Amino acid sequence: MTEIIKGNVIHTTRLGELTCFEGGWLVSVDGVIAYVGQTLPEEYVGLPVTDYGDMLVLQSFADMHLHGAQYPMLATGLDLPLMDWLTAYAFPTESRMADNDYARMVYRKLVRELLDNGTTRVAMFASLHDEATLILMEEMEAAGLTGYVGKVNMDRNNHVLLQETTEESKASTLRWLEGCRKFKNVKPILTPRFTPSCTDELMAWLGETARERDLYVHSHLSENDKEMELVAQLHPDCSQYWETYDKFGLWKDHTIMAHCVHSDARERKAMRDHNVLAVHCPDSNNNICSGVAPVRILLEEGNWVALGSDISGGAHLPMLEVMAIAVSTSKTRCMMTGDRPLNAAEAYYLATTAGHCYFGDQPGFAPGNPLHAVVVDDSSIGVPGDHLPLAERLERLFYRAKSEHIKAVYSAGRKVKGE
């Protein structure tokens, strides 16, 4: 099947650079992009066209770090620092996923809200419950949301309502991995919550499982001062946080590490050397008083960086809003340290291309990529007749657009929102 889309196409193939086609074309064949450009190739002329007129046709968004089980507490309990917040709010909320009916209700609503806001790819923590994690993956697969989901491992320093023994964690992980075989577009990712939550025995087993089954890894790194102090106490043989993952085989190509707020030059180099993805979560870093991440330094040094909503530490699920917060937070960092702040084109890259490349895509709307796109009608935003350039219209969306302005969403070649 050939899908031909006409509209104002905006994509980004390099950090800070936008390619805009006013009245341009985007063509996919059997769900895979075949062409993007200003004029329609002759072989497609005469075929049916979906004409979005003056609307913006954007790359869809990739949220590379969020906690699905924390969705019920979104935008609550944000008056505490990380370690206290986990105990008071996050762990009790996640414990409710032991109820499968409740989990299905929550995850179905979460998936729908993600897609309605143009997020089509995710890297997501679930909870320690293997059955509920499979339910989340089922809801994602059915709705058309794609990505990586992890059953969380945590066998120490947890909450009376949310804990598992080492053997329970291993057995639960194996049951979950067996259940993942049925999914096509949603894949498992090993998810030790973070070093303080996992014993050495469990971390070693996860590292061996990652190697034997060729699985990626998703966790947290250098988010908060108190967390880092605890890591140092638990692993006195490691001079830096990242080494607590590395010594167990969990620090490797495509490992996802969220936050990296306090990562120094040596830790940042270790990320580059092993092709580790650093996920910048600006809203969460502000809300739970973790700090202002050195995102400009990470980028200038050549680190792979993408954006995450990090709900529910982050209070904003739509990635358009996360982009606005990323720009704003970088300006705060600029006032503190002099680091050059992010601009809109850079934020768009971090929320789209940087994340999509994790899934094997080439940058932007490249031929050969599966079609992941968002169509936004911004005609009711701003003053009629203002005729802004496409780049400025894109920037305005960060601050003004809502889910109702998103008129169509395509995920892995499938239209999941819009008629």
Secondary structure as the mmCIF struct_conf table of DSSP 4:
data_model
#
loop_
_struct_conf.conf_type_id
_struct_conf.id
_struct_conf.beg_label_comp_id
_struct_conf.beg_label_asym_id
_struct_conf.beg_label_seq_id
_struct_conf.end_label_comp_id
_struct_conf.end_label_asym_id
_struct_conf.end_label_seq_id
STRN STRN1 THR A 2 ARG A 14
TURN_TY1_P TURN_TY1_P1 LEU A 15 GLY A 16
STRN STRN2 GLU A 17 VAL A 29
TURN_TY1_P TURN_TY1_P2 ASP A 30 GLY A 31
STRN STRN3 VAL A 32 GLY A 37
BEND BEND1 GLN A 38 THR A 39
HELX_RH_3T_P HELX_RH_3T_P1 GLU A 42 TYR A 44
TURN_TY1_P TURN_TY1_P3 VAL A 45 GLY A 46
BEND BEND2 LEU A 47 LEU A 47
STRN STRN4 THR A 50 GLN A 59
HELX_LH_PP_P HELX_LH_PP_P1 SER A 60 SER A 60
STRN STRN5 PHE A 61 HIS A 67
HELX_RH_3T_P HELX_RH_3T_P2 GLY A 68 MET A 73
TURN_TY1_P TURN_TY1_P4 LEU A 74 ALA A 75
BEND BEND3 ASP A 79 LEU A 80
HELX_RH_AL_P HELX_RH_AL_P1 LEU A 82 TRP A 85
HELX_RH_PI_P HELX_RH_PI_P1 LEU A 86 ALA A 90
HELX_RH_AL_P HELX_RH_AL_P2 PHE A 91 SER A 95
HELX_RH_3T_P HELX_RH_3T_P3 ARG A 96 ALA A 98
BEND BEND4 ASP A 99 ASP A 99
HELX_RH_AL_P HELX_RH_AL_P3 ASN A 100 ASP A 116
TURN_TY1_P TURN_TY1_P5 ASN A 117 GLY A 118
STRN STRN6 THR A 119 PHE A 125
BEND BEND5 LEU A 128 LEU A 128
HELX_RH_AL_P HELX_RH_AL_P4 ASP A 130 ALA A 143
TURN_TY1_P TURN_TY1_P6 GLY A 144 GLY A 144
STRN STRN7 THR A 146 GLY A 150
STRN STRN8 VAL A 152 ASN A 153
BEND BEND6 ARG A 156 ASN A 157
STRN STRN9 HIS A 159 HIS A 159
TURN_TY1_P TURN_TY1_P7 VAL A 160 LEU A 161
STRN STRN10 LEU A 162 LEU A 162
HELX_RH_AL_P HELX_RH_AL_P5 THR A 166 GLY A 179
HELX_RH_3T_P HELX_RH_3T_P4 CYS A 180 LYS A 182
BEND BEND7 LYS A 184 ASN A 185
STRN STRN11 VAL A 186 PRO A 188
STRN STRN12 LEU A 190 LEU A 190
STRN STRN13 THR A 191 PRO A 192
HELX_RH_3T_P HELX_RH_3T_P5 THR A 195 SER A 197
BEND BEND8 CYS A 198 CYS A 198
HELX_RH_AL_P HELX_RH_AL_P6 ASP A 200 ARG A 213
TURN_TY1_P TURN_TY1_P8 ASP A 214 ASP A 214
STRN STRN14 VAL A 217 VAL A 217
STRN STRN15 HIS A 218 LEU A 221
BEND BEND9 SER A 222 SER A 222
HELX_RH_AL_P HELX_RH_AL_P7 ASP A 225 LEU A 234
TURN_TY1_P TURN_TY1_P9 PRO A 236 ASP A 237
BEND BEND10 SER A 239 GLN A 240
TURN_TY1_P TURN_TY1_P10 TYR A 241 TRP A 242
HELX_RH_AL_P HELX_RH_AL_P8 GLU A 243 ASP A 246
TURN_TY1_P TURN_TY1_P11 LYS A 247 GLY A 249
BEND BEND11 TRP A 251 TRP A 251
TURN_TY1_P TURN_TY1_P12 ASP A 253 HIS A 254
STRN STRN16 ILE A 256 HIS A 259
TURN_TY1_P TURN_TY1_P13 VAL A 261 HIS A 262
HELX_RH_AL_P HELX_RH_AL_P9 ALA A 265 ASP A 273
TURN_TY1_P TURN_TY1_P14 HIS A 274 ASN A 275
HELX_LH_PP_P HELX_LH_PP_P2 VAL A 276 VAL A 276
STRN STRN17 LEU A 277 HIS A 280
HELX_RH_AL_P HELX_RH_AL_P10 PRO A 282 ASN A 287
TURN_TY1_P TURN_TY1_P15 ILE A 288 CYS A 289
HELX_RH_AL_P HELX_RH_AL_P11 VAL A 295 GLU A 300
TURN_TY1_P TURN_TY1_P16 GLU A 301 GLY A 302
STRN STRN18 TRP A 304 LEU A 307
TURN_TY1_P TURN_TY1_P17 ILE A 311 GLY A 313
BEND BEND12 GLY A 314 ALA A 315
BEND BEND13 PRO A 318 PRO A 318
HELX_RH_AL_P HELX_RH_AL_P12 MET A 319 THR A 337
HELX_LH_PP_P HELX_LH_PP_P3 ASP A 339 LEU A 342
HELX_RH_AL_P HELX_RH_AL_P13 ALA A 344 ALA A 351
TURN_TY1_P TURN_TY1_P18 THR A 352 THR A 352
HELX_RH_AL_P HELX_RH_AL_P14 THR A 353 HIS A 356
HELX_RH_3T_P HELX_RH_3T_P6 CYS A 357 PHE A 359
TURN_TY1_P TURN_TY1_P19 GLY A 360 GLY A 360
HELX_LH_PP_P HELX_LH_PP_P4 ASP A 361 GLN A 362
BEND BEND14 PRO A 363 PHE A 365
TURN_TY1_P TURN_TY1_P20 PRO A 367 GLY A 368
BEND BEND15 ASN A 369 ASN A 369
STRN STRN19 PRO A 370 PRO A 370
STRN STRN20 ALA A 373 VAL A 376
TURN_TY1_P TURN_TY1_P21 SER A 379 SER A 380
BEND BEND16 ILE A 381 GLY A 382
TURN_TY1_P TURN_TY1_P22 PRO A 384 GLY A 385
HELX_RH_AL_P HELX_RH_AL_P15 LEU A 390 ARG A 400
HELX_RH_3T_P HELX_RH_3T_P7 SER A 403 HIS A 405
STRN STRN21 ILE A 406 SER A 411
TURN_TY1_P TURN_TY1_P23 ALA A 412 GLY A 413
STRN STRN22 ARG A 414 LYS A 417
#
